[in-house]
Amino acid sequence: MTLDALAPPNTTPDVYSTWQAPYPTSVALTLSRLRRGAGDPTHHVATDGTLWRTTLTPDGPATMRFTQSGLHTMRCEAWGEGARAAIDAAPVMVGALDDPAGFVPGIESLAVAHRRLPGLRIPCTGRVMESLIPAVLEQKVISQQAAAAWRRLVRAYGTPAPGPTPLAMLVVPTVRAWQLIPSWEWHKAGVDPRRAGIVQVCLGLARQLEGATSLSTADASARLRVAPGVGAWTAAETAQRAFGDADALSVGDFHLSGMIGHTLTGEAYTDEQMLVAMEKWRPHRYRVVRLLEASGLGVKPRRGPRASFVDHRKH
């Protein structure tokens, strides 16, 4: 890191930092997986290309503004009580610890994707609940439903983002605020009692789960699964974001095994077949998925199964 200082007088951010990323990095591409659908009030890419993101650090809420010059020079400005903690976490958040050494594409589509997207890193936020709660909301529903629930709940129970955000942004609710959401508000958000109950269980274990960031990625994912209702898929979706786990494969995903199978062989795979086929890319299996998805080179079945919309508000 080349600069890490309190902002001089008369500048807007509370704290800022500029650093040289160890690997080619696209902030927008790397952090795009943190956004939970269109209109996510915690994530915004401005028309000038700057990326704004809010977070709830141990010191309090923070707003982060990322800019970059080329694929290595990064700058982050932060506002709020958690500004210093957010700045300290910024390089790792955008992939400073994501070491691609040893990754061999092995197939032409992956090689092309790797060349096209040199700045794709695996993010590592270090904030478990910020990734775990929306992952639980996404269990067994289509992504649009989960995103709508996330927007509604964060807008209702989050707090205004500090700093000069380009539009009205919010910081995720505190653990206590999540716990106090009444059952009928979960229902109005389209979240069925099963998922709402899993979120509450996770909130009760929040301190233990947040502590998983100090463990190895394997042990951290195992700790997530201590929470009833958090299975392999939910743990992987959380690990990909909170722990920067480049190997976390979302086994049980409605579409993933089909995409992998059609990309590799032209035929749909089961989860078991996908695991066998992906073994040669360990410990970069999630990197393979991200490259195929982000490049558009992952082959999707023309007439694959579709998840149905279930309106839990009518139940």
C-alpha positions in Angstrom: 0.0 0.0 0.0 1.5 3.3 -1.1 -0.7 5.7 0.8 -2.8 5.3 3.9 -3.7 8.6 5.6 -6.4 10.6 7.2 -7.9 12.8 4.6 -6.4 16.3 4.5 -8.6 19.2 5.5 -11.2 20.4 3.1 -11.6 17.0 1.4 -14.8 15.1 1.5 -13.9 11.5 2.7 -13.2 10.8 6.4 -10.4 8.4 5.4 -8.9 7.4 2.1 -6.2 5.1 0.7 -4.5 4.4 -2.6 -2.6 1.2 -3.2 -1.1 -1.0 -5.9 -3.0 -4.2 -6.3 -0.8 -7.3 -6.5 -2.8 -8.8 -9.3 -4.7 -7.2 -12.2 -8.0 -6.1 -10.7 -11.3 -4.8 -12.0 -13.2 -3.4 -9.0 -16.5 -3.3 -10.8 -16.2 -6.9 -12.0 -14.8 -8.3 -8.8 -17.4 -6.7 -6.5 -20.4 -7.2 -8.9 -21.1 -10.5 -7.1 -21.8 -8.6 -3.9 -24.8 -6.8 -5.4 -28.1 -8.5 -4.6 -30.1 -7.7 -7.7 -31.0 -4.4 -9.4 -31.8 -1.7 -6.9 -29.7 -3.2 -4.1 -29.6 -0.2 -1.7 -26.1 -1.2 -0.4 -24.4 -1.3 -3.8 -24.3 1.2 -6.7 -22.1 1.8 -9.8 -22.3 5.5 -10.8 -22.4 6.8 -14.3 -18.8 7.9 -14.0 -17.8 4.3 -13.3 -17.1 4.7 -9.6 -18.4 2.0 -7.3 -20.2 2.8 -4.1 -20.7 0.2 -1.4 -21.9 0.3 2.2 -21.0 -2.0 5.0 -21.5 -2.4 8.7 -18.0 -2.8 10.3 -17.3 -3.7 14.0 -16.8 0.1 14.5 -20.0 1.1 12.9 -21.5 1.9 9.4 -19.4 3.0 6.5 -19.7 4.0 2.9 -16.9 3.2 0.5 -16.2 4.8 -2.9 -13.9 2.8 -5.2 -12.0 4.3 -8.2 -9.1 2.9 -10.1 -6.6 3.8 -12.7 -5.6 0.9 -14.9 -5.7 -2.7 -13.5 -3.4 -2.1 -10.5 -3.8 1.4 -9.1 -6.8 1.4 -6.7 -8.3 4.2 -4.5 -10.9 3.9 -1.8 -12.5 6.8 0.1 -14.7 6.1 3.1 -17.2 7.9 5.3 -18.8 7.1 8.7 -17.9 5.6 12.0 -16.5 2.5 10.4 -14.5 4.4 7.7 -11.1 3.4 9.1 -12.1 -0.3 9.4 -13.6 -0.2 5.9 -10.4 1.4 4.4 -8.2 -1.2 6.1 -10.4 -4.0 4.6 -10.6 -2.5 1.1 -7.6 -4.1 -0.6 -8.6 -7.6 0.5 -12.2 -6.9 -0.4 -11.2 -6.3 -4.0 -9.1 -9.4 -4.1 -5.6 -8.6 -2.9 -5.3 -12.1 -1.3 -6.8 -13.9 -4.3 -3.8 -15.6 -5.7 -4.5 -17.1 -9.1 -1.2 -19.0 -9.1 -1.6 -22.6 -10.2 -4.8 -22.0 -12.1 -4.7 -23.7 -15.5 -7.7 -23.2 -17.7 -7.4 -26.5 -19.4 -10.2 -25.9 -22.0 -10.5 -23.3 -24.7 -13.5 -21.5 -23.4 -11.9 -21.0 -20.0 -8.6 -19.9 -21.6 -10.5 -17.3 -23.6 -12.4 -16.1 -20.5 -9.2 -15.9 -18.6 -7.6 -13.7 -21.3 -10.7 -11.5 -21.6 -11.1 -10.9 -17.9 -7.7 -10.5 -16.4 -9.1 -8.3 -13.7 -11.6 -10.8 -12.3 -10.7 -11.5 -8.7 -12.6 -13.3 -5.9 -13.8 -10.7 -3.4 -13.3 -11.1 0.4 -15.5 -8.8 2.5 -14.8 -10.4 5.9 -18.4 -9.6 6.8 -20.2 -12.9 7.2 -23.8 -11.9 8.0 -23.9 -9.4 5.1 -23.4 -12.4 2.8 -25.2 -15.1 4.8 -28.6 -13.4 5.3 -29.1 -12.7 1.6 -27.9 -16.3 0.8 -30.6 -17.7 3.1 -33.2 -15.5 1.4 -32.2 -17.0 -1.9 -32.8 -20.6 -0.8 -35.2 -22.4 -3.1 -36.7 -19.2 -4.8 -35.9 -17.4 -8.0 -33.3 -14.7 -7.7 -35.8 -11.9 -8.4 -37.9 -12.9 -5.4 -34.8 -13.0 -3.1 -33.6 -9.6 -4.4 -37.0 -8.0 -3.8 -37.1 -9.3 -0.2 -33.6 -8.0 0.4 -34.4 -4.6 -0.9 -37.6 -4.3 1.1 -36.1 -5.4 4.4 -32.9 -3.3 4.1 -35.0 -0.3 3.1 -37.3 -0.8 6.1 -34.7 -1.6 8.7 -31.3 -0.4 7.5 -29.8 3.0 8.3 -28.9 5.9 5.9 -25.5 5.6 4.4 -23.0 8.1 5.6 -21.3 10.4 3.1 -22.2 12.0 -0.2 -23.7 9.0 -2.0 -24.9 9.6 -5.5 -28.4 8.3 -4.6 -30.1 7.3 -1.4 -28.1 4.3 -0.1 -28.5 2.3 3.1 -26.4 0.2 5.4 -27.6 -3.2 6.3 -29.5 -3.6 9.6 -27.6 -4.5 12.8 -28.0 -8.0 14.2 -30.4 -6.6 16.8 -32.4 -4.8 14.1 -32.7 -8.0 12.1 -33.8 -9.9 15.2 -36.6 -7.4 15.9 -38.2 -7.6 12.5 -41.8 -8.9 13.2 -43.0 -12.1 11.5 -45.6 -10.2 9.4 -42.8 -8.0 7.9 -41.0 -11.1 6.7 -44.3 -12.3 5.3 -44.9 -9.0 3.4 -41.4 -9.3 2.0 -42.3 -12.7 0.6 -40.0 -14.6 2.9 -41.6 -17.9 4.1 -41.4 -18.9 7.8 -38.7 -21.5 7.1 -36.2 -19.0 5.6 -37.1 -16.4 8.2 -36.5 -18.9 10.9 -33.1 -19.9 9.5 -32.1 -16.2 9.4 -33.1 -15.9 13.1 -31.0 -18.9 14.0 -28.0 -17.5 12.2 -28.5 -14.1 14.0 -28.4 -15.9 17.3 -25.0 -17.4 16.3 -23.7 -14.2 14.7 -20.7 -13.7 16.9 -19.6 -17.3 16.3 -20.2 -17.1 12.6 -18.4 -13.8 12.2 -15.4 -15.3 13.9 -15.1 -17.8 11.1 -13.1 -15.2 9.1 -10.0 -16.0 11.2 -10.2 -19.7 10.2 -9.0 -21.5 7.0 -11.6 -21.4 4.3 -12.4 -25.1 4.8 -12.9 -24.6 8.6 -14.8 -21.4 8.0 -17.3 -23.1 5.7 -17.7 -25.9 8.2 -18.5 -23.4 10.9 -21.2 -21.9 8.8 -22.9 -25.3 8.5 -23.2 -25.5 12.3 -26.2 -23.3 11.9 -29.4 -25.4 11.2 -30.7 -24.7 7.7 -27.3 -23.7 6.3 -26.3 -26.4 3.9 -23.6 -26.8 1.3 -25.1 -24.3 -1.1 -25.7 -21.5 1.4 -22.3 -22.0 2.9 -20.6 -21.9 -0.5 -22.5 -18.7 -1.5 -21.4 -17.1 1.7 -17.8 -18.3 1.5 -17.4 -17.0 -2.0 -18.1 -13.5 -0.8 -17.1 -13.3 2.9 -14.1 -15.5 2.9 -12.9 -15.0 -0.7 -13.0 -18.8 -1.2 -12.0 -19.4 -4.9 -12.9 -23.1 -4.5 -16.4 -22.8 -3.0 -18.6 -24.6 -5.4 -22.4 -24.0 -5.0 -23.5 -27.6 -5.0 -27.2 -27.8 -5.2 -27.6 -24.7 -7.4 -30.6 -25.0 -9.7 -28.7 -24.1 -12.8 -25.0 -24.7 -12.1 -24.5 -28.4 -12.9 -26.4 -28.0 -16.1 -24.2 -25.1 -17.2 -21.0 -26.9 -16.3 -22.2 -30.1 -18.1 -23.2 -28.3 -21.3 -20.0 -26.3 -21.3 -17.8 -29.3 -21.0 -19.7 -32.0 -22.9 -22.9 -30.6 -24.3 -24.9 -32.6 -21.9 -26.5 -31.8 -18.6 -24.7 -33.0 -15.4 -26.0 -34.0 -12.1 -24.3 -32.5 -9.1 -22.3 -35.7 -8.6 -21.1 -35.6 -12.2 -20.2 -31.9 -11.8 -18.1 -32.6 -8.7 -16.2 -35.3 -10.5 -15.6 -33.1 -13.6 -14.6 -30.1 -11.5 -12.1 -31.9 -9.3 -9.2 -31.2 -11.7 -9.6 -27.4 -11.1 -9.4 -27.6 -7.3 -8.7 -25.2 -5.5 -10.1 -22.9 -8.2 -13.5 -24.4 -8.9 -15.4 -21.3 -8.1 -13.0 -19.3 -10.2 -14.0 -21.5 -13.1 -17.6 -20.8 -12.5 -17.1 -17.0 -12.3 -15.0 -16.9 -15.4 -17.6 -18.9 -17.4 -20.5 -16.8 -16.1 -18.8 -13.3 -16.3 -17.5 -14.0 -19.8 -20.8 -15.3 -21.1 -18.9 -18.4 -22.3 -20.7 -20.8 -20.0 -23.2 -22.9 -22.1 -26.7 -23.0 -20.9 -29.2 -25.6 -22.0 -31.7 -24.3 -24.5 -34.7 -25.8 -22.8 -33.5 -26.3 -19.2 -35.8 -26.5 -16.2 -37.1 -23.2 -14.8 -37.6 -22.4 -11.2 -41.2 -21.2 -10.5 -42.3 -18.1 -8.8 -43.9 -18.8 -5.4 -45.7 -15.9 -3.8 -45.4 -16.7 -0.1 -47.4 -13.6 0.8 -50.6 -15.5 -0.2 -49.9 -18.3 2.3 
